[in-house]
């Protein structure tokens, strides 16, 4: 099902090649299936930004329109949705919050020489060295997530040893683990990673992995879980039920309160987050964004990935305005020139060979009293190189 919209004008249109026509943004995203948990909030935030642009007079003097096609968390449907939106003449294609499910749509845009931006795919292949030169992602590399939480655990929490539990269900979680291992070994030595185990998100039980942790002669003082919901929440519940009380470190996909009811009284759980949804973000602009989102949609965002949907529209519109055109090559050249350009999601830099962030600061959050809480901002000290970003030799 396709949904069309334009905010603030009452006009519905699709863009043609002429600059005089309203620029249309296509959304090939999951409105159903498990990926909806990650796509829904940033999509609404993207619409919020479109609304703001139109209220301020539009883009290049025209209202911004948009069209949405549900990919249903299906790779083949992602490809067909991308192709359909490209055929409709969109000037920007926004794709799902995951490389595995967003890339098929982005490849359709790449073939047609149209800019695509993922809501939050954290695998670097969602870019010039994967999908192609016209593909970008609004977030930071998953390797940076793993690096940031490893460094923070060692430098700020004083943790000395760890056990890695890797969810091998998608590229994002694999990349998060790769970054964590690299950073932990750099400062603590490989020998302080006391175990390295795998599971899949759909596994109903991680009992064998828990048995291996409990069987160690030397117990780790932390567990690193690179996973996403729902399997990640299940893994956390099982770890705590088995009496493993050491701090659990995780990645950004495990931020936000929506899953915490699965693990009552959870504490000592740490993640690098994009923002806080709970009024305690140290950056006033983030708290204002939450209030504006609530005013627009009648409820606050349930996912901190929402800021990325807002910011990707912000980035594209900034580039379009800078070059006074929606021409793909001109817009891409403008985006490739971003050097710590300030946007709501944080300082943003792109270059021709890298269309993902590697040095954007993180908000470290932990869990207590049934909610995530902001702790402090942290910027990873290790910058992932190309070998680590593409897991060459890992």
C-alpha positions in Angstrom: 0.0 0.0 0.0 1.4 3.4 -0.9 0.7 6.5 1.1 1.0 10.0 -0.3 1.3 13.3 1.6 2.3 16.9 1.7 2.3 19.0 4.8 1.0 22.5 5.2 -0.4 22.9 1.6 -3.2 20.4 0.9 -1.4 19.6 -2.4 -0.4 16.0 -3.4 2.1 15.7 -6.3 5.0 13.6 -7.5 8.2 15.3 -8.7 9.1 15.4 -12.4 12.6 16.2 -13.7 11.8 19.9 -13.6 12.9 22.1 -10.7 9.5 23.9 -10.9 7.8 20.8 -9.7 7.5 20.0 -5.9 10.4 17.8 -4.8 9.1 14.4 -3.7 10.7 12.2 -1.1 10.1 8.4 -1.2 10.0 6.2 1.8 10.6 2.5 1.2 10.4 1.5 4.9 8.8 -1.1 7.1 5.4 -0.2 8.3 4.8 -3.9 9.4 7.0 -6.7 10.6 9.8 -6.5 13.3 11.7 -3.7 11.5 8.7 -1.4 12.0 10.0 -1.1 15.6 13.1 0.7 14.2 11.6 2.5 11.1 8.4 4.0 12.5 9.7 6.7 14.9 12.4 8.1 12.5 9.8 8.2 9.7 7.5 10.3 11.9 10.5 12.5 12.7 11.3 12.9 9.0 7.7 14.0 8.4 8.1 16.5 11.3 11.1 18.0 9.5 9.2 18.1 6.2 6.4 19.9 8.0 8.8 22.5 9.3 10.3 23.0 5.9 6.9 23.5 4.3 5.8 25.9 7.0 9.0 27.9 6.3 8.1 28.2 2.6 9.2 24.9 1.2 12.3 23.8 -0.6 13.5 25.8 -3.6 10.2 27.7 -3.3 8.1 24.5 -3.6 6.3 22.3 -0.9 8.0 19.0 -0.2 5.8 16.0 -0.9 6.3 12.4 0.1 5.2 8.9 -0.7 5.5 5.8 1.5 5.5 2.2 0.5 5.5 -0.5 3.2 8.4 -3.0 2.6 6.8 -5.4 5.2 10.3 -6.2 6.6 10.9 -8.2 3.4 14.0 -7.9 1.2 12.2 -8.6 -2.1 9.5 -6.1 -1.2 12.2 -3.6 -0.3 13.6 -3.9 -3.9 10.2 -3.6 -5.5 9.2 -0.6 -3.3 12.4 1.1 -4.2 11.9 0.5 -7.9 8.3 1.8 -7.7 9.3 5.0 -5.9 12.2 5.6 -8.4 9.7 5.2 -11.2 7.4 7.7 -9.5 10.2 10.3 -9.8 11.3 10.9 -6.2 14.3 13.1 -5.7 15.4 11.4 -2.5 14.7 7.8 -1.4 14.7 7.0 2.3 15.2 3.3 3.1 14.9 1.1 6.2 16.9 1.2 9.3 19.0 -1.9 8.5 21.5 -2.7 5.7 20.1 -6.1 5.0 16.6 -4.8 4.4 17.3 -1.3 3.2 20.0 -2.1 0.6 17.6 -3.6 -1.9 15.7 -0.4 -2.2 18.8 1.7 -2.1 20.2 -0.3 -5.0 17.2 0.7 -7.1 18.0 4.4 -6.4 21.7 3.8 -7.1 20.8 2.3 -10.5 18.6 5.3 -11.3 21.3 7.8 -10.0 19.0 9.1 -7.2 20.2 9.9 -3.6 19.2 7.3 -1.0 19.6 7.7 2.8 19.0 5.0 5.3 17.1 5.9 8.4 19.7 4.3 10.6 21.6 1.4 8.9 24.8 1.2 10.9 26.7 -1.0 8.5 29.2 1.0 6.4 28.2 -0.9 3.2 25.2 1.4 3.2 27.4 3.9 1.3 29.8 4.5 -1.5 31.8 1.3 -0.9 28.8 -0.9 -0.7 25.5 0.2 -2.4 27.3 2.9 -4.3 28.2 6.6 -4.5 24.6 7.9 -4.2 23.8 6.0 -1.0 24.2 7.4 2.5 23.1 6.5 6.1 22.1 9.0 8.7 23.8 7.3 11.6 27.2 6.2 12.9 29.0 2.9 12.0 28.1 0.0 14.3 31.8 -0.4 14.9 31.8 3.0 16.6 29.0 1.8 18.9 31.1 -1.2 19.9 34.3 0.9 20.3 32.5 3.6 22.4 31.0 1.2 24.9 34.3 -0.8 25.2 36.3 2.3 25.9 33.8 3.7 28.3 33.6 0.4 30.2 37.3 0.2 30.6 38.1 3.9 31.2 35.0 5.1 33.2 33.6 1.9 34.7 36.9 0.3 35.5 36.0 -3.1 34.0 38.9 -5.4 33.3 37.4 -8.5 31.6 34.5 -9.4 29.4 32.6 -12.2 27.6 31.3 -11.5 24.1 27.8 -12.7 23.1 27.4 -12.0 19.3 24.0 -12.1 17.6 24.9 -13.3 14.1 21.5 -12.6 12.6 22.5 -9.5 10.6 25.4 -7.3 9.5 24.7 -4.6 12.1 25.3 -6.8 15.1 28.4 -8.4 13.5 29.9 -5.0 13.0 29.1 -3.9 16.5 31.0 -6.8 17.9 33.9 -6.2 15.5 34.3 -2.7 16.9 34.0 -3.8 20.5 36.6 -6.5 20.1 39.1 -4.2 18.5 38.7 -1.5 21.1 38.7 -3.9 24.1 41.8 -5.7 22.9 43.6 -2.5 22.1 43.4 -1.3 25.7 43.0 -4.5 27.7 44.6 -7.2 25.6 42.9 -10.0 23.8 43.4 -12.3 26.8 40.9 -10.1 28.8 38.1 -11.3 26.5 37.5 -14.5 28.4 35.0 -15.9 25.9 33.5 -15.3 22.5 30.2 -16.9 21.8 27.4 -16.6 19.2 23.6 -17.0 19.0 20.8 -15.9 16.7 18.1 -13.4 17.4 15.4 -15.9 16.9 16.9 -18.5 19.3 14.4 -19.2 22.1 17.2 -20.0 24.5 20.8 -19.1 25.1 21.2 -21.7 27.9 24.3 -23.3 26.3 26.0 -19.9 26.2 25.1 -19.2 29.8 26.5 -22.6 30.8 29.8 -21.7 29.2 30.0 -18.4 31.0 29.2 -20.0 34.4 31.7 -22.8 33.7 34.7 -20.4 33.3 37.4 -20.8 35.9 37.8 -17.0 35.9 34.5 -15.2 35.7 34.3 -12.0 33.6 33.4 -8.8 35.2 31.2 -7.8 32.3 29.2 -9.3 29.4 29.0 -7.6 26.0 25.8 -8.3 24.1 25.8 -7.2 20.5 22.1 -7.7 19.6 18.8 -6.1 18.9 15.3 -6.7 20.1 13.4 -8.9 20.5 16.2 -11.5 20.8 18.4 -9.2 22.7 15.8 -8.5 25.4 15.3 -12.3 25.8 19.1 -12.7 26.2 19.3 -10.1 28.9 16.4 -11.7 30.8 18.0 -15.1 30.6 21.4 -13.8 31.7 19.9 -12.1 34.8 17.7 -15.1 35.6 20.8 -17.3 35.5 22.3 -15.2 38.3 24.8 -13.4 36.0 24.7 -10.0 37.7 27.8 -8.3 36.2 27.3 -5.2 34.0 25.9 -5.9 30.6 27.3 -3.7 27.8 25.4 -3.5 24.6 24.8 -1.4 21.4 22.5 1.3 20.3 19.7 -1.0 19.1 19.1 -2.0 22.7 18.5 1.6 23.9 15.0 2.9 24.9 12.4 1.8 27.4 10.0 0.0 25.1 11.5 -3.4 25.9 12.4 -3.0 29.6 9.2 -4.6 30.9 10.7 -7.9 29.7 13.4 -7.6 32.4 11.9 -6.1 35.6 14.4 -4.4 37.9 17.2 -4.4 35.4 20.3 -2.4 36.4 23.9 -2.2 35.4 23.0 -2.2 31.7 25.0 0.3 29.5 24.6 1.4 25.9 25.9 4.2 23.6 22.7 6.0 22.6 21.9 8.7 20.0 19.8 10.7 22.5 17.6 10.4 25.6 13.8 10.5 25.2 13.3 11.1 28.9 14.0 14.8 29.5 17.5 14.4 30.7 19.5 14.7 27.5 22.4 17.2 28.2 21.7 18.8 24.9 18.7 21.2 25.1 18.0 20.8 21.3 17.3 17.1 21.8 14.7 17.8 24.6 13.1 20.4 22.4 12.9 17.8 19.6 11.1 15.4 21.8 8.6 18.1 22.7 8.0 19.0 19.1 7.6 15.4 18.1 5.0 15.0 20.8 3.2 18.1 19.7 3.1 16.9 16.1 2.1 13.2 16.7 0.3 13.4 20.1 2.8 11.2 21.8 6.6 11.2 22.4 8.9 9.0 20.2 9.4 5.5 21.5 12.8 5.2 19.8 15.9 7.4 20.0 16.5 6.5 16.3 13.8 9.1 15.6 16.4 11.9 15.6 18.0 10.4 12.6 14.9 10.6 10.5 14.7 14.3 11.3 18.3 14.8 10.7 18.6 13.0 7.3 15.9 15.3 5.9 17.8 18.2 7.5 21.0 17.1 5.7 19.4 16.6 2.3 17.5 19.9 2.4 20.7 21.7 3.5 22.6 20.3 0.5 19.7 21.1 -1.9 19.6 24.7 -0.7 23.3 25.0 -0.9 23.5 24.0 -4.5 20.0 25.5 -5.3 19.1 22.3 -7.1 17.8 18.7 -6.5 20.3 17.5 -9.1 21.8 14.3 -7.7 25.4 14.9 -8.6 25.3 18.4 -7.2 23.6 17.3 -4.0 26.0 14.4 -3.5 29.0 16.7 -4.0 27.6 19.1 -1.4 27.0 16.3 1.1 30.5 14.9 0.5 31.8 18.3 1.5 30.2 18.2 5.0 33.0 18.5 7.6 31.5 18.4 11.1 28.5 20.2 9.8 26.2 20.8 12.7 22.8 19.0 12.5 20.5 17.9 15.2 21.9 14.3 15.3 25.4 15.7 15.8 28.4 16.9 13.8 28.2 15.3 10.4 31.1 14.5 8.0 31.1 12.7 4.7 33.7 12.0 2.1 33.5 10.4 -1.3 34.6 7.0 0.0 32.7 7.0 3.4 29.0 7.9 3.8 28.6 7.0 7.5 29.8 8.7 10.7 32.8 7.4 12.6 33.5 10.2 15.2 30.1 11.5 16.2 29.8 11.7 20.1 27.6 9.2 21.9 25.3 9.6 24.9 26.1 6.9 27.4 22.9 5.6 29.1 22.2 3.1 31.8 19.1 1.5 33.3 17.7 2.0 36.8 14.2 2.1 38.3 12.7 0.8 35.1 14.0 3.4 32.8 17.1 4.4 30.8 18.9 7.5 32.1 21.5 9.7 30.5 24.9 9.4 32.1 27.3 11.6 30.0 28.5 12.3 26.5 31.4 10.2 25.2 33.4 10.4 22.0 35.3 7.2 21.0 39.0 7.6 20.9 39.7 4.8 18.4 38.5 5.7 14.9 37.7 2.6 12.9 39.8 2.3 9.8 38.6 0.8 6.5 39.8 -2.7 7.5 37.7 -2.6 10.6 34.7 -0.9 9.0 34.4 -3.6 6.4 35.5 -6.4 8.8 38.4 -7.4 6.5 40.2 -10.4 8.0 37.8 -10.6 10.9 
